């Protein structure tokens, strides 16, 4: 942690893959109570509190305030998982609005000093915004959360974290633990 912060303070770039990318965000899914891969979408949507804990402000990067990063989003179909993580931050009173960054395998999300993101690699990155209280987010109850805004950003394209676009997104909802249509 100290070495990474030192590189950053000297103007160097920092990053990581898989869990190394996840720890860059302000809100970090711990993945300690579950299997080696952590909780998966189906279980997370069925009970947003079972085996799901978080760490906060590990690095505290200014451009990643209010974010939670998740990786392997396409191959492991983790969109419902990041939706659950977003709902939890809002329900638990951590934040009123959370931006999830779901990164596909073989894909990089590069954030410059101005908060401009460039997506590179074979897949896409998904920016998932939850900005209201979930309808149902309780232990032992399936998640219900309407109208997540999702921006799909393909390789070579960019996304502005500081001035989020006001268009170009699609909406997806979770009702009783099921996503209403393909979130990808």
OpenMM code with the backbone's topology and positions (N, CA, C; nanometers):
from openmm import Vec3, app, unit

residues = "UNK UNK UNK UNK UNK UNK UNK UNK UNK UNK UNK UNK UNK UNK UNK UNK UNK UNK UNK UNK UNK UNK UNK UNK UNK UNK UNK UNK UNK UNK UNK UNK UNK UNK UNK UNK UNK UNK UNK UNK UNK UNK UNK UNK UNK UNK UNK UNK UNK UNK UNK UNK UNK UNK UNK UNK UNK UNK UNK UNK UNK UNK UNK UNK UNK UNK UNK UNK UNK UNK UNK UNK UNK UNK UNK UNK UNK UNK UNK UNK UNK UNK UNK UNK UNK UNK UNK UNK UNK UNK UNK UNK UNK UNK UNK UNK UNK UNK UNK UNK UNK UNK UNK UNK UNK UNK UNK UNK UNK UNK UNK UNK UNK UNK UNK UNK UNK UNK UNK UNK UNK UNK UNK UNK UNK UNK UNK UNK UNK UNK UNK UNK UNK UNK UNK UNK UNK UNK UNK UNK UNK UNK UNK UNK UNK UNK UNK UNK UNK UNK UNK UNK UNK UNK UNK UNK UNK UNK UNK UNK UNK UNK UNK UNK UNK UNK UNK UNK UNK UNK UNK UNK UNK UNK UNK UNK UNK UNK UNK UNK UNK UNK UNK UNK".split()
positions = [
    Vec3(0.0835, -0.1197, 0.0000),
    Vec3(0.0000, 0.0000, 0.0000),
    Vec3(0.0872, 0.1251, 0.0000),
    Vec3(0.1865, 0.1278, 0.0868),
    Vec3(0.2764, 0.2427, 0.0960),
    Vec3(0.3531, 0.2625, -0.0340),
    Vec3(0.4018, 0.1550, -0.0923),
    Vec3(0.4787, 0.1642, -0.2165),
    Vec3(0.3921, 0.2167, -0.3302),
    Vec3(0.2684, 0.1692, -0.3400),
    Vec3(0.1781, 0.2150, -0.4461),
    Vec3(0.1474, 0.3633, -0.4284),
    Vec3(0.1172, 0.4039, -0.3076),
    Vec3(0.0896, 0.5457, -0.2817),
    Vec3(0.2109, 0.6319, -0.3138),
    Vec3(0.3288, 0.5830, -0.2842),
    Vec3(0.4513, 0.6560, -0.3131),
    Vec3(0.4684, 0.6784, -0.4630),
    Vec3(0.4441, 0.5750, -0.5414),
    Vec3(0.4524, 0.5874, -0.6881),
    Vec3(0.3519, 0.6910, -0.7370),
    Vec3(0.2308, 0.6850, -0.6871),
    Vec3(0.1254, 0.7781, -0.7273),
    Vec3(0.1636, 0.9230, -0.6928),
    Vec3(0.2124, 0.9440, -0.5721),
    Vec3(0.2494, 1.0789, -0.5289),
    Vec3(0.3639, 1.1373, -0.6103),
    Vec3(0.4446, 1.0520, -0.6712),
    Vec3(0.5536, 1.0974, -0.7570),
    Vec3(0.5080, 1.1166, -0.9021),
    Vec3(0.3772, 1.0983, -0.9263),
    Vec3(0.3245, 1.1182, -1.0605),
    Vec3(0.3181, 0.9926, -1.1446),
    Vec3(0.3483, 0.8794, -1.0846),
    Vec3(0.3451, 0.7528, -1.1580),
    Vec3(0.2049, 0.6966, -1.1705),
    Vec3(0.1904, 0.6034, -1.2610),
    Vec3(0.0624, 0.5357, -1.2801),
    Vec3(0.0519, 0.4149, -1.1902),
    Vec3(-0.0694, 0.3877, -1.1439),
    Vec3(-0.0954, 0.2693, -1.0620),
    Vec3(-0.2122, 0.1940, -1.1219),
    Vec3(-0.2201, 0.0669, -1.0923),
    Vec3(-0.3308, -0.0121, -1.1440),
    Vec3(-0.3213, -0.1551, -1.0984),
    Vec3(-0.4100, -0.2356, -1.1518),
    Vec3(-0.4105, -0.3760, -1.1163),
    Vec3(-0.5083, -0.4523, -1.2018),
    Vec3(-0.4955, -0.5836, -1.1961),
    Vec3(-0.5897, -0.6701, -1.2664),
    Vec3(-0.6712, -0.7464, -1.1633),
    Vec3(-0.7913, -0.7842, -1.1989),
    Vec3(-0.8812, -0.8598, -1.1123),
    Vec3(-0.8944, -0.7886, -0.9772),
    Vec3(-0.8569, -0.8540, -0.8677),
    Vec3(-0.8700, -0.7910, -0.7359),
    Vec3(-0.7858, -0.6641, -0.7254),
    Vec3(-0.6744, -0.6602, -0.7983),
    Vec3(-0.5900, -0.5402, -0.7984),
    Vec3(-0.6592, -0.4199, -0.8586),
    Vec3(-0.7518, -0.4419, -0.9512),
    Vec3(-0.8334, -0.3328, -1.0059),
    Vec3(-0.9435, -0.2958, -0.9078),
    Vec3(-1.0021, -0.3975, -0.8442),
    Vec3(-1.1139, -0.3730, -0.7527),
    Vec3(-1.0737, -0.2843, -0.6348),
    Vec3(-0.9499, -0.2993, -0.5858),
    Vec3(-0.9082, -0.2211, -0.4684),
    Vec3(-0.8792, -0.0755, -0.5016),
    Vec3(-0.8867, -0.0380, -0.6277),
    Vec3(-0.8647, 0.1019, -0.6661),
    Vec3(-0.9867, 0.1896, -0.6355),
    Vec3(-1.1063, 0.1288, -0.6245),
    Vec3(-1.2287, 0.2073, -0.6037),
    Vec3(-1.2439, 0.2493, -0.4574),
    Vec3(-1.3381, 0.3387, -0.4324),
    Vec3(-1.3628, 0.3843, -0.2950),
    Vec3(-1.4288, 0.2749, -0.2119),
    Vec3(-1.5223, 0.2028, -0.2709),
    Vec3(-1.5932, 0.0949, -0.2023),
    Vec3(-1.5410, -0.0366, -0.2609),
    Vec3(-1.4965, -0.1272, -0.1763),
    Vec3(-1.4300, -0.2489, -0.2225),
    Vec3(-1.5008, -0.3702, -0.1654),
    Vec3(-1.5472, -0.4574, -0.2549),
    Vec3(-1.6042, -0.5851, -0.2127),
    Vec3(-1.4904, -0.6719, -0.1613),
    Vec3(-1.5061, -0.7264, -0.0403),
    Vec3(-1.3981, -0.8010, 0.0239),
    Vec3(-1.3747, -0.9409, -0.0320),
    Vec3(-1.4778, -1.0122, -0.0683),
    Vec3(-1.4674, -1.1500, -0.1200),
    Vec3(-1.4014, -1.2443, -0.0210),
    Vec3(-1.4059, -1.2135, 0.1057),
    Vec3(-1.3389, -1.2975, 0.2052),
    Vec3(-1.4272, -1.4104, 0.2566),
    Vec3(-1.5559, -1.3886, 0.2665),
    Vec3(-1.6445, -1.4881, 0.3283),
    Vec3(-1.6901, -1.5956, 0.2301),
    Vec3(-1.6673, -1.5769, 0.1028),
    Vec3(-1.7192, -1.6681, 0.0018),
    Vec3(-1.6076, -1.7537, -0.0571),
    Vec3(-1.6400, -1.8209, -0.1653),
    Vec3(-1.5421, -1.9044, -0.2350),
    Vec3(-1.4293, -1.8189, -0.2902),
    Vec3(-1.3322, -1.8842, -0.3527),
    Vec3(-1.2166, -1.8134, -0.4093),
    Vec3(-1.2587, -1.7046, -0.5078),
    Vec3(-1.3686, -1.7239, -0.5801),
    Vec3(-1.4169, -1.6236, -0.6759),
    Vec3(-1.5122, -1.5247, -0.6102),
    Vec3(-1.5457, -1.5449, -0.4846),
    Vec3(-1.6404, -1.4576, -0.4178),
    Vec3(-1.7831, -1.4935, -0.4530),
    Vec3(-1.8737, -1.4163, -0.4052),
    Vec3(-2.0149, -1.4405, -0.4312),
    Vec3(-2.0457, -1.4106, -0.5776),
    Vec3(-2.1308, -1.4875, -0.6361),
    Vec3(-2.1669, -1.4657, -0.7759),
    Vec3(-2.3058, -1.4025, -0.7849),
    Vec3(-2.3421, -1.3619, -0.9047),
    Vec3(-2.4621, -1.2831, -0.9289),
    Vec3(-2.5881, -1.3421, -0.8678),
    Vec3(-2.6158, -1.4656, -0.8956),
    Vec3(-2.7426, -1.5254, -0.8505),
    Vec3(-2.7595, -1.5146, -0.6991),
    Vec3(-2.6554, -1.5531, -0.6252),
    Vec3(-2.6628, -1.5478, -0.4794),
    Vec3(-2.6690, -1.4052, -0.4273),
    Vec3(-2.5942, -1.3144, -0.4891),
    Vec3(-2.5962, -1.1740, -0.4465),
    Vec3(-2.7348, -1.1125, -0.4647),
    Vec3(-2.7982, -1.1410, -0.5773),
    Vec3(-2.9315, -1.0866, -0.6032),
    Vec3(-3.0373, -1.1485, -0.5113),
    Vec3(-3.0187, -1.2735, -0.4725),
    Vec3(-3.1152, -1.3418, -0.3846),
    Vec3(-3.1088, -1.2923, -0.2408),
    Vec3(-2.9877, -1.2531, -0.1956),
    Vec3(-2.9702, -1.2007, -0.0601),
    Vec3(-2.8527, -1.1029, -0.0605),
    Vec3(-2.8813, -0.9740, -0.0701),
    Vec3(-2.7754, -0.8725, -0.0814),
    Vec3(-2.6827, -0.8609, 0.0403),
    Vec3(-2.7116, -0.9357, 0.1477),
    Vec3(-2.6305, -0.9263, 0.2688),
    Vec3(-2.5539, -1.0546, 0.3018),
    Vec3(-2.5878, -1.1678, 0.2426),
    Vec3(-2.5216, -1.2938, 0.2770),
    Vec3(-2.3807, -1.2979, 0.2174),
    Vec3(-2.2824, -1.3089, 0.3030),
    Vec3(-2.1421, -1.3213, 0.2624),
    Vec3(-2.0920, -1.2024, 0.1812),
    Vec3(-2.1455, -1.0838, 0.2031),
    Vec3(-2.1013, -0.9646, 0.1296),
    Vec3(-2.0604, -0.8576, 0.2305),
    Vec3(-1.9298, -0.8271, 0.2310),
    Vec3(-1.8782, -0.7202, 0.3157),
    Vec3(-1.7880, -0.6305, 0.2309),
    Vec3(-1.7609, -0.5123, 0.2831),
    Vec3(-1.6864, -0.4122, 0.2083),
    Vec3(-1.5754, -0.3500, 0.2919),
    Vec3(-1.4739, -0.3022, 0.2227),
    Vec3(-1.3680, -0.2193, 0.2799),
    Vec3(-1.3813, -0.0831, 0.2123),
    Vec3(-1.3457, 0.0219, 0.2844),
    Vec3(-1.3639, 0.1570, 0.2318),
    Vec3(-1.2333, 0.2363, 0.2320),
    Vec3(-1.2174, 0.3187, 0.1270),
    Vec3(-1.1086, 0.4170, 0.1204),
    Vec3(-0.9693, 0.3575, 0.1354),
    Vec3(-0.9436, 0.2464, 0.0699),
    Vec3(-0.8113, 0.1845, 0.0789),
    Vec3(-0.7060, 0.2776, 0.0210),
    Vec3(-0.7263, 0.3244, -0.1015),
    Vec3(-0.6323, 0.4188, -0.1617),
    Vec3(-0.6864, 0.5613, -0.1631),
    Vec3(-0.8145, 0.5792, -0.1742),
    Vec3(-0.8744, 0.7129, -0.1694),
    Vec3(-0.8343, 0.7999, -0.2883),
    Vec3(-0.8354, 0.7443, -0.4093),
    Vec3(-0.8041, 0.8204, -0.5304),
    Vec3(-0.9184, 0.9171, -0.5592),
    Vec3(-0.8870, 1.0434, -0.5837),
    Vec3(-0.9903, 1.1463, -0.6006),
    Vec3(-1.0837, 1.1184, -0.7187),
    Vec3(-1.0318, 1.0681, -0.8292),
    Vec3(-1.1180, 1.0442, -0.9459),
    Vec3(-1.2038, 0.9194, -0.9338),
    Vec3(-1.1803, 0.8392, -0.8316),
    Vec3(-1.2607, 0.7182, -0.8127),
    Vec3(-1.3501, 0.7266, -0.6888),
    Vec3(-1.3711, 0.8480, -0.6393),
    Vec3(-1.4655, 0.8675, -0.5288),
    Vec3(-1.6045, 0.8247, -0.5751),
    Vec3(-1.6760, 0.7579, -0.4870),
    Vec3(-1.8128, 0.7176, -0.5177),
    Vec3(-1.8237, 0.5997, -0.6131),
    Vec3(-1.7121, 0.5238, -0.6300),
    Vec3(-1.7146, 0.4119, -0.7244),
    Vec3(-1.6922, 0.2787, -0.6554),
    Vec3(-1.7377, 0.1737, -0.7231),
    Vec3(-1.7043, 0.0363, -0.6871),
    Vec3(-1.6695, -0.0355, -0.8165),
    Vec3(-1.5539, -0.1002, -0.8197),
    Vec3(-1.5063, -0.1700, -0.9389),
    Vec3(-1.5285, -0.3192, -0.9219),
    Vec3(-1.5719, -0.3842, -1.0283),
    Vec3(-1.5802, -0.5302, -1.0312),
    Vec3(-1.5225, -0.5772, -1.1645),
    Vec3(-1.4628, -0.6925, -1.1642),
    Vec3(-1.3925, -0.7429, -1.2817),
    Vec3(-1.4542, -0.8736, -1.3308),
    Vec3(-1.4095, -0.9195, -1.4456),
    Vec3(-1.4614, -1.0426, -1.5084),
    Vec3(-1.6115, -1.0301, -1.5338),
    Vec3(-1.6578, -0.9126, -1.5673),
    Vec3(-1.8019, -0.8866, -1.5733),
    Vec3(-1.8740, -0.9655, -1.6819),
    Vec3(-1.8125, -0.9832, -1.7973),
    Vec3(-1.8789, -1.0570, -1.9056),
    Vec3(-1.8696, -1.2078, -1.8848),
    Vec3(-1.7488, -1.2578, -1.8789),
    Vec3(-1.7282, -1.4033, -1.8734),
    Vec3(-1.7984, -1.4671, -1.7546),
    Vec3(-1.7939, -1.4020, -1.6401),
    Vec3(-1.8575, -1.4577, -1.5198),
    Vec3(-1.9969, -1.4005, -1.4957),
    Vec3(-2.0452, -1.3209, -1.5874),
    Vec3(-2.1790, -1.2605, -1.5811),
    Vec3(-2.2070, -1.1997, -1.4433),
    Vec3(-2.1282, -1.0992, -1.4112),
    Vec3(-2.1340, -1.0374, -1.2789),
    Vec3(-2.2113, -0.9064, -1.2725),
    Vec3(-2.2888, -0.8747, -1.3739),
    Vec3(-2.3605, -0.7473, -1.3698),
    Vec3(-2.4545, -0.7399, -1.2494),
    Vec3(-2.5248, -0.8468, -1.2199),
    Vec3(-2.6143, -0.8468, -1.1031),
    Vec3(-2.5387, -0.8313, -0.9731),
    Vec3(-2.4175, -0.8807, -0.9708),
    Vec3(-2.3342, -0.8678, -0.8519),
    Vec3(-2.2994, -0.7215, -0.8265),
    Vec3(-2.2549, -0.6500, -0.9297),
    Vec3(-2.2200, -0.5094, -0.9083),
    Vec3(-2.3454, -0.4266, -0.8786),
    Vec3(-2.4589, -0.4657, -0.9371),
    Vec3(-2.5845, -0.3978, -0.9044),
    Vec3(-2.6167, -0.4134, -0.7552),
    Vec3(-2.5927, -0.5320, -0.7024),
    Vec3(-2.6138, -0.5569, -0.5594),
    Vec3(-2.5189, -0.4722, -0.4758),
    Vec3(-2.3920, -0.4680, -0.5148),
    Vec3(-2.2942, -0.3885, -0.4395),
    Vec3(-2.3339, -0.2409, -0.4366),
    Vec3(-2.3826, -0.1899, -0.5480),
    Vec3(-2.4272, -0.0501, -0.5558),
    Vec3(-2.5459, -0.0280, -0.4620),
    Vec3(-2.6440, -0.1168, -0.4694),
    Vec3(-2.7630, -0.1054, -0.3847),
    Vec3(-2.7250, -0.1048, -0.2366),
    Vec3(-2.6311, -0.1884, -0.1995),
    Vec3(-2.5885, -0.1954, -0.0598),
    Vec3(-2.5282, -0.0643, -0.0115),
    Vec3(-2.4452, 0.0004, -0.0931),
    Vec3(-2.3836, 0.1258, -0.0500),
    Vec3(-2.4906, 0.2312, -0.0220),
    Vec3(-2.5918, 0.2328, -0.1067),
    Vec3(-2.6995, 0.3313, -0.0905),
    Vec3(-2.7878, 0.2943, 0.0277),
    Vec3(-2.8311, 0.1688, 0.0357),
    Vec3(-2.9179, 0.1241, 0.1451),
    Vec3(-2.8499, 0.1395, 0.2805),
    Vec3(-2.7198, 0.1093, 0.2861),
    Vec3(-2.6468, 0.1169, 0.4131),
    Vec3(-2.6083, 0.2594, 0.4516),
    Vec3(-2.6439, 0.3582, 0.3685),
    Vec3(-2.6185, 0.4980, 0.4007),
    Vec3(-2.4761, 0.5440, 0.3745),
    Vec3(-2.3990, 0.4660, 0.3007),
    Vec3(-2.2614, 0.5034, 0.2686),
    Vec3(-2.2599, 0.6183, 0.1686),
    Vec3(-2.3532, 0.6146, 0.0727),
    Vec3(-2.3604, 0.7172, -0.0313),
    Vec3(-2.5022, 0.7241, -0.0875),
    Vec3(-2.5383, 0.8385, -0.1426),
    Vec3(-2.6685, 0.8535, -0.2094),
    Vec3(-2.6635, 0.8103, -0.3547),
    Vec3(-2.5428, 0.8026, -0.4091),
    Vec3(-2.5243, 0.7710, -0.5503),
    Vec3(-2.3915, 0.6963, -0.5644),
    Vec3(-2.3945, 0.5849, -0.6392),
    Vec3(-2.2740, 0.5040, -0.6567),
    Vec3(-2.2590, 0.4690, -0.8040),
    Vec3(-2.1370, 0.4814, -0.8537),
    Vec3(-2.1064, 0.4430, -0.9905),
    Vec3(-2.0246, 0.3142, -0.9883),
    Vec3(-2.0831, 0.2083, -1.0420),
    Vec3(-2.0109, 0.0834, -1.0559),
    Vec3(-1.9329, 0.0843, -1.1864),
    Vec3(-1.8136, 0.0274, -1.1826),
    Vec3(-1.7329, 0.0133, -1.3031),
    Vec3(-1.7085, -0.1359, -1.3206),
    Vec3(-1.7800, -0.1954, -1.4161),
    Vec3(-1.7715, -0.3391, -1.4425),
    Vec3(-1.6801, -0.3589, -1.5627),
    Vec3(-1.5680, -0.4253, -1.5409),
    Vec3(-1.4652, -0.4380, -1.6432),
    Vec3(-1.4631, -0.5813, -1.6969),
    Vec3(-1.4676, -0.5937, -1.8288),
    Vec3(-1.4594, -0.7240, -1.8927),
    Vec3(-1.3172, -0.7780, -1.8851),
    Vec3(-1.3034, -0.9098, -1.9039),
    Vec3(-1.1703, -0.9696, -1.9070),
    Vec3(-1.0949, -0.9210, -2.0298),
    Vec3(-0.9634, -0.9174, -2.0201),
    Vec3(-0.8755, -0.8700, -2.1286),
    Vec3(-0.9076, -0.7256, -2.1665),
    Vec3(-0.9499, -0.6475, -2.0683),
    Vec3(-0.9893, -0.5080, -2.0906),
    Vec3(-0.9288, -0.4213, -1.9804),
    Vec3(-0.8867, -0.3025, -2.0167),
    Vec3(-0.8323, -0.2065, -1.9208),
    Vec3(-0.9160, -0.0804, -1.9196),
    Vec3(-0.9258, -0.0214, -1.8032),
    Vec3(-0.9915, 0.1070, -1.7841),
    Vec3(-0.8840, 0.2009, -1.7307),
    Vec3(-0.8411, 0.2944, -1.8143),
    Vec3(-0.7359, 0.3882, -1.7760),
    Vec3(-0.8000, 0.5211, -1.7371),
    Vec3(-0.7677, 0.5700, -1.6186),
    Vec3(-0.8245, 0.6947, -1.5683),
    Vec3(-0.7122, 0.7974, -1.5615),
    Vec3(-0.7297, 0.9092, -1.6345),
    Vec3(-0.6250, 1.0122, -1.6287),
    Vec3(-0.6493, 1.1067, -1.5117),
    Vec3(-0.5585, 1.2024, -1.4932),
    Vec3(-0.5654, 1.2930, -1.3786),
    Vec3(-0.6880, 1.3831, -1.3793),
    Vec3(-0.7542, 1.3958, -1.4950),
    Vec3(-0.8745, 1.4784, -1.5051),
    Vec3(-1.0033, 1.3977, -1.4933),
    Vec3(-0.9923, 1.2671, -1.4685),
    Vec3(-1.1108, 1.1834, -1.4550),
    Vec3(-1.1655, 1.1318, -1.5865),
    Vec3(-1.0885, 1.1462, -1.6937),
    Vec3(-1.1313, 1.0936, -1.8232),
    Vec3(-1.0836, 0.9487, -1.8343),
    Vec3(-1.1774, 0.8594, -1.8657),
    Vec3(-1.1496, 0.7173, -1.8766),
    Vec3(-1.1328, 0.6800, -2.0226),
    Vec3(-1.0339, 0.5976, -2.0509),
    Vec3(-1.0157, 0.5380, -2.1837),
    Vec3(-1.0240, 0.3874, -2.1643),
    Vec3(-1.1114, 0.3215, -2.2410),
    Vec3(-1.1251, 0.1762, -2.2342),
    Vec3(-1.0393, 0.1159, -2.3443),
    Vec3(-0.9589, 0.0158, -2.3072),
    Vec3(-0.8689, -0.0487, -2.4029),
    Vec3(-0.8759, -0.1996, -2.3842),
    Vec3(-0.8541, -0.2738, -2.4917),
    Vec3(-0.8499, -0.4191, -2.4826),
    Vec3(-0.9543, -0.4850, -2.5693),
    Vec3(-0.9872, -0.6099, -2.5363),
    Vec3(-1.0793, -0.6874, -2.6186),
    Vec3(-1.2269, -0.6680, -2.5837),
    Vec3(-1.2564, -0.6272, -2.4630),
    Vec3(-1.3956, -0.6187, -2.4198),
    Vec3(-1.4410, -0.4757, -2.3983),
    Vec3(-1.5501, -0.4641, -2.3255),
    Vec3(-1.6076, -0.3338, -2.2920),
    Vec3(-1.6005, -0.3139, -2.1407),
    Vec3(-1.6231, -0.1909, -2.1007),
    Vec3(-1.6439, -0.1591, -1.9598),
    Vec3(-1.7852, -0.1026, -1.9480),
    Vec3(-1.8475, -0.1299, -1.8375),
    Vec3(-1.9841, -0.0841, -1.8135),
    Vec3(-1.9825, 0.0071, -1.6924),
    Vec3(-2.0398, 0.1243, -1.7080),
    Vec3(-2.0504, 0.2202, -1.5993),
    Vec3(-2.1959, 0.2171, -1.5548),
    Vec3(-2.2180, 0.1724, -1.4319),
    Vec3(-2.3519, 0.1412, -1.3811),
    Vec3(-2.3827, 0.2372, -1.2671),
    Vec3(-2.4828, 0.3210, -1.2863),
    Vec3(-2.5169, 0.4219, -1.1862),
    Vec3(-2.6449, 0.3853, -1.1115),
    Vec3(-2.6320, 0.3817, -0.9805),
    Vec3(-2.7477, 0.3746, -0.8917),
    Vec3(-2.7540, 0.5069, -0.8189),
    Vec3(-2.8668, 0.5765, -0.8311),
    Vec3(-2.8737, 0.7103, -0.7701),
    Vec3(-3.0031, 0.7363, -0.6939),
    Vec3(-3.0616, 0.6284, -0.6411),
    Vec3(-3.1789, 0.6425, -0.5540),
    Vec3(-3.1847, 0.5213, -0.4607),
    Vec3(-3.2672, 0.5285, -0.3605),
    Vec3(-3.2783, 0.4197, -0.2627),
    Vec3(-3.3435, 0.2979, -0.3279),
    Vec3(-3.2857, 0.1791, -0.3083),
    Vec3(-3.3477, 0.0586, -0.3641),
    Vec3(-3.4846, 0.0334, -0.3017),
    Vec3(-3.5737, -0.0231, -0.3802),
    Vec3(-3.7076, -0.0534, -0.3290),
    Vec3(-3.7023, -0.1618, -0.2222),
    Vec3(-3.6210, -0.2674, -0.2441),
    Vec3(-3.6021, -0.3731, -0.1451),
    Vec3(-3.4549, -0.4126, -0.1444),
    Vec3(-3.3899, -0.3908, -0.0324),
    Vec3(-3.2512, -0.4341, -0.0130),
    Vec3(-3.2378, -0.4674, 0.1349),
    Vec3(-3.2698, -0.5921, 0.1673),
    Vec3(-3.2739, -0.6395, 0.3052),
    Vec3(-3.2110, -0.7779, 0.3139),
    Vec3(-3.1594, -0.8144, 0.4311),
    Vec3(-3.1078, -0.9505, 0.4472),
    Vec3(-3.2180, -1.0544, 0.4210),
    Vec3(-3.1782, -1.1652, 0.3581),
    Vec3(-3.2673, -1.2789, 0.3299),
    Vec3(-3.3861, -1.2432, 0.2409),
    Vec3(-3.3746, -1.1366, 0.1630),
    Vec3(-3.4801, -1.0966, 0.0695),
    Vec3(-3.4169, -1.0654, -0.0657),
    Vec3(-3.4781, -1.1084, -0.1748),
    Vec3(-3.4252, -1.0757, -0.3077),
    Vec3(-3.4250, -0.9243, -0.3325),
    Vec3(-3.3229, -0.8776, -0.4011),
    Vec3(-3.3082, -0.7360, -0.4323),
    Vec3(-3.4131, -0.6900, -0.5322),
    Vec3(-3.4681, -0.5717, -0.5090),
    Vec3(-3.5485, -0.5000, -0.6073),
    Vec3(-3.4947, -0.3573, -0.6123),
    Vec3(-3.4497, -0.3170, -0.7316),
    Vec3(-3.3915, -0.1835, -0.7506),
    Vec3(-3.4190, -0.1455, -0.8960),
    Vec3(-3.4935, -0.0391, -0.9147),
    Vec3(-3.5333, -0.0005, -1.0506),
    Vec3(-3.4396, 0.1038, -1.1103),
    Vec3(-3.4277, 0.0942, -1.2413),
    Vec3(-3.3650, 0.1987, -1.3238),
    Vec3(-3.2193, 0.2317, -1.2936),
    Vec3(-3.1368, 0.1295, -1.2963),
    Vec3(-2.9937, 0.1550, -1.3022),
    Vec3(-2.9664, 0.2143, -1.4401),
    Vec3(-2.8805, 0.3147, -1.4461),
    Vec3(-2.8349, 0.3674, -1.5752),
    Vec3(-2.7050, 0.2957, -1.6095),
    Vec3(-2.6955, 0.2426, -1.7312),
    Vec3(-2.5756, 0.1701, -1.7730),
    Vec3(-2.5226, 0.2284, -1.9032),
    Vec3(-2.3961, 0.2675, -1.9000),
    Vec3(-2.3255, 0.3107, -2.0203),
    Vec3(-2.2298, 0.1985, -2.0588),
    Vec3(-2.2422, 0.1461, -2.1774),
    Vec3(-2.1477, 0.0459, -2.2271),
    Vec3(-2.0416, 0.1210, -2.3072),
    Vec3(-1.9176, 0.1098, -2.2647),
    Vec3(-1.8077, 0.1817, -2.3295),
    Vec3(-1.7139, 0.0776, -2.3907),
    Vec3(-1.7076, 0.0789, -2.5213),
    Vec3(-1.6264, -0.0187, -2.5946),
    Vec3(-1.4812, 0.0238, -2.6003),
    Vec3(-1.3956, -0.0715, -2.6325),
    Vec3(-1.2531, -0.0451, -2.6455),
    Vec3(-1.2293, 0.0695, -2.7439),
    Vec3(-1.1449, 0.1627, -2.7044),
    Vec3(-1.1143, 0.2792, -2.7868),
    Vec3(-1.1996, 0.3997, -2.7538),
    Vec3(-1.3084, 0.3787, -2.6810),
    Vec3(-1.3971, 0.4896, -2.6443),
    Vec3(-1.3647, 0.5396, -2.5035),
    Vec3(-1.4260, 0.6524, -2.4668),
    Vec3(-1.3963, 0.7123, -2.3372),
    Vec3(-1.5238, 0.7436, -2.2594),
    Vec3(-1.5050, 0.7737, -2.1316),
    Vec3(-1.6141, 0.8074, -2.0394),
    Vec3(-1.5572, 0.9085, -1.9417),
    Vec3(-1.6338, 1.0118, -1.9105),
    Vec3(-1.5878, 1.1165, -1.8204),
    Vec3(-1.6462, 1.0937, -1.6810),
    Vec3(-1.5608, 1.0619, -1.5858),
    Vec3(-1.6064, 1.0368, -1.4494),
    Vec3(-1.6527, 1.1638, -1.3790),
    Vec3(-1.5919, 1.2767, -1.4099),
    Vec3(-1.6272, 1.4021, -1.3423),
    Vec3(-1.7510, 1.4672, -1.4026),
    Vec3(-1.7682, 1.4555, -1.5318),
    Vec3(-1.8848, 1.5112, -1.6011),
    Vec3(-1.9526, 1.3980, -1.6779),
    Vec3(-2.0249, 1.3155, -1.6017),
    Vec3(-2.0889, 1.1995, -1.6632),
    Vec3(-2.1835, 1.2425, -1.7738),
    Vec3(-2.1890, 1.1642, -1.8806),
    Vec3(-2.2817, 1.1983, -1.9888),
    Vec3(-2.4266, 1.1922, -1.9403),
    Vec3(-2.5101, 1.2744, -1.9973),
    Vec3(-2.6520, 1.2766, -1.9601),
    Vec3(-2.7369, 1.1959, -2.0586),
    Vec3(-2.6718, 1.1322, -2.1534),
    Vec3(-2.7418, 1.0467, -2.2493),
    Vec3(-2.6504, 0.9297, -2.2851),
    Vec3(-2.6990, 0.8423, -2.3713),
    Vec3(-2.6183, 0.7302, -2.4160),
    Vec3(-2.6234, 0.6096, -2.3246),
    Vec3(-2.7058, 0.6128, -2.2232),
    Vec3(-2.7193, 0.4994, -2.1320),
    Vec3(-2.8490, 0.4244, -2.1626),
    Vec3(-2.8581, 0.3047, -2.1080),
    Vec3(-2.9832, 0.2298, -2.1113),
    Vec3(-3.0201, 0.1954, -1.9671),
    Vec3(-3.1451, 0.1644, -1.9433),
    Vec3(-3.1923, 0.1357, -1.8079),
    Vec3(-3.2137, -0.0136, -1.7889),
    Vec3(-3.1763, -0.0624, -1.6723),
    Vec3(-3.2062, -0.2002, -1.6331),
    Vec3(-3.2508, -0.1981, -1.4880),
    Vec3(-3.3422, -0.2897, -1.4561),
    Vec3(-3.3945, -0.3001, -1.3205),
    Vec3(-3.3800, -0.4427, -1.2700),
    Vec3(-3.3751, -0.4550, -1.1389),
    Vec3(-3.3773, -0.5848, -1.0733),
    Vec3(-3.5098, -0.5921, -0.9987),
    Vec3(-3.5838, -0.6990, -1.0240),
    Vec3(-3.7130, -0.7192, -0.9563),
    Vec3(-3.7139, -0.8573, -0.8933),
    Vec3(-3.7285, -0.8592, -0.7610),
    Vec3(-3.7299, -0.9841, -0.6856),
    Vec3(-3.6112, -1.0746, -0.7212),
    Vec3(-3.4943, -1.0146, -0.7287),
    Vec3(-3.3722, -1.0896, -0.7501),
    Vec3(-3.3411, -1.1281, -0.8938),
    Vec3(-3.4143, -1.0721, -0.9910),
    Vec3(-3.3910, -1.1038, -1.1315),
    Vec3(-3.3768, -0.9740, -1.2120),
    Vec3(-3.2749, -0.9704, -1.2982),
    Vec3(-3.2573, -0.8548, -1.3855),
    Vec3(-3.3624, -0.8636, -1.4945),
    Vec3(-3.4290, -0.7513, -1.5255),
    Vec3(-3.5439, -0.7529, -1.6165),
    Vec3(-3.5109, -0.7853, -1.7617),
    Vec3(-3.3906, -0.7564, -1.8070),
    Vec3(-3.3468, -0.7957, -1.9414),
    Vec3(-3.1944, -0.7918, -1.9465),
    Vec3(-3.1382, -0.8410, -2.0544),
    Vec3(-2.9929, -0.8526, -2.0682),
    Vec3(-2.9244, -0.7184, -2.0323),
    Vec3(-2.8383, -0.7192, -1.9294),
    Vec3(-2.7732, -0.5952, -1.8891),
    Vec3(-2.6495, -0.5599, -1.9711),
    Vec3(-2.6095, -0.6501, -2.0625),
    Vec3(-2.4887, -0.6280, -2.1397),
    Vec3(-2.5232, -0.5719, -2.2758),
] * unit.nanometer
topology = app.Topology()
chain = topology.addChain("A")
for resn in residues:
    res = topology.addResidue(resn, chain)
    for name in ("N", "CA", "C"):
        topology.addAtom(name, app.Element.getBySymbol(name[0]), res)
